[in-house]
Structure formats: C-alpha cells, structure tokens
Amino acid sequence: MGFEITDFDEKNMYAGQIIQYKVSPLFGVKLGWMTVITVVKEQSYFVDEQRFGPYTLWHHKHFFEEKDNGVLMTDLIHYALPLGFIGRIMNTLVVKNKLKTIFDYRKVKVDELFNTK
C-alpha cells in the first residue's frame, strides 16, 4: 500500500495522538490519511480512528493478550468505503482482500519480531 508515516510526535501512545500517513491503496495513487488514537489501555488494547483519508469510516481496535510463548494480537476493524454502491462493489472485488493481505503480512512480521518459538 505504499504506507508511509509523514507526521508523528514519536511519544508513547496516548489518547488524542494524531498520526498522518501517505498510502497508495489503489493503482499507486498516493492519498493522505490521518488517524487519531482515541483510547489506550496499557498492555491491553488501543483504538485508532480515521479523521481524514480513503475510508468513510475506519475504527480499528488492537487487542493484546499475553500468552506463554508471546503475545496474541487481535484486530477488530469496522470500515466503510465512500461512493455507496460502487464502494461496496470495490470492497467485494478489491479492498476486503487487500486488507486481509495486509493483516496477514503484519501477523507474520509481529510473530517474527515479538513471539518466541
């Protein structure tokens, strides 16, 4: 997706923190994306929500659960695309699968970085 953080205060995560990105969700077209961290419960979960960007709605909960051999991270995402019927078709044909690919990749990287085998 050409995901690039363009503005971040580099502080520990806190409610109200704003993070800006450039993303290329389709056809290499770069779009601005701004999210805000709305809730943080240390070592348990946090929530980010889109303020500006490619989605009509983006609400993403990240849950963390300590396990014997590492940490289980679970995501709960609610999102909607713009353009009504066309957006729903794009979700079915492209976006849903692209998000699955992104989160599958992230799972592999998180396992590599944080979980012992």
C-alpha positions in Angstrom: 0.0 0.0 0.0 3.0 2.3 0.0 2.3 3.0 3.7 4.5 5.9 4.9 4.2 7.8 8.2 4.6 11.5 7.4 3.8 13.1 10.8 4.1 11.5 14.2 5.2 13.1 17.5 7.3 9.9 18.5 5.9 9.9 22.0 4.5 6.8 23.7 1.0 6.2 22.5 -1.7 8.4 24.2 -5.4 9.2 23.6 -5.6 12.2 21.3 -2.3 11.4 19.5 -2.5 12.2 15.7 -0.6 10.2 13.1 -0.5 11.1 9.4 0.4 8.8 6.6 0.6 8.6 2.8 -1.0 5.4 1.4 -1.4 4.1 -2.1 -4.5 1.8 -1.7 -5.3 1.5 -5.4 -3.3 1.9 -8.7 -0.4 3.6 -6.9 -2.3 6.8 -6.3 -1.0 8.5 -3.1 -3.6 9.7 -0.6 -3.3 11.4 2.7 -4.6 9.6 5.8 -4.9 10.9 9.3 -5.8 8.8 12.3 -6.2 9.7 15.9 -5.6 7.3 18.8 -8.8 7.6 20.8 -8.4 5.1 23.6 -5.3 3.5 25.2 -5.3 0.9 27.9 -1.7 0.0 28.5 -0.8 -3.6 27.6 -4.4 -4.4 26.8 -5.7 -2.5 23.8 -5.8 0.7 21.8 -8.1 2.2 19.2 -7.3 4.3 16.2 -9.9 6.1 14.1 -9.6 7.8 10.8 -10.2 11.6 10.7 -9.3 12.1 7.0 -8.5 9.5 4.4 -9.7 6.9 1.9 -12.5 5.5 4.1 -15.8 6.9 5.0 -15.4 5.1 8.4 -12.3 3.5 9.9 -12.4 2.3 13.5 -9.7 -0.1 14.5 -9.3 -1.8 17.8 -6.0 -3.6 18.6 -6.2 -6.1 21.5 -3.1 -7.7 23.2 -3.2 -10.9 25.2 -0.1 -12.3 26.9 0.5 -16.0 26.1 3.1 -18.4 27.4 5.1 -18.1 24.2 4.4 -14.5 23.3 1.6 -12.1 22.7 -1.6 -12.6 20.8 -2.7 -9.5 18.9 -6.2 -9.4 17.7 -7.8 -6.7 15.5 -11.4 -5.7 15.2 -12.0 -3.3 12.3 -15.1 -1.5 11.3 -14.8 0.3 8.0 -16.9 1.7 5.1 -15.9 3.0 1.7 -17.2 6.1 0.0 -19.3 6.1 -3.1 -22.2 3.9 -1.9 -22.9 1.0 -4.2 -19.7 1.5 -6.1 -17.7 1.4 -2.8 -19.5 -1.8 -1.8 -18.5 -3.4 -5.1 -14.9 -2.2 -4.7 -14.9 -3.7 -1.2 -16.0 -7.1 -2.5 -13.7 -7.1 -5.5 -10.5 -5.4 -4.1 -10.5 -3.8 -0.6 -11.5 -6.7 1.5 -8.9 -9.0 0.0 -6.2 -6.2 0.2 -6.9 -5.7 3.9 -6.7 -9.4 4.5 -3.3 -9.5 2.8 -2.0 -6.5 4.8 -3.1 -8.0 8.1 -1.8 -11.5 7.2 1.6 -9.9 6.4 1.5 -7.9 9.7 0.8 -11.1 11.6 3.9 -12.8 10.1 6.1 -9.7 11.0 4.7 -9.4 14.5 5.4 -13.1 15.1 9.0 -12.7 13.8 9.6 -9.7 16.0 7.9 -10.4 19.2 7.0 -14.1 19.7 9.4 -16.8 20.6 9.1 -20.2 19.0 
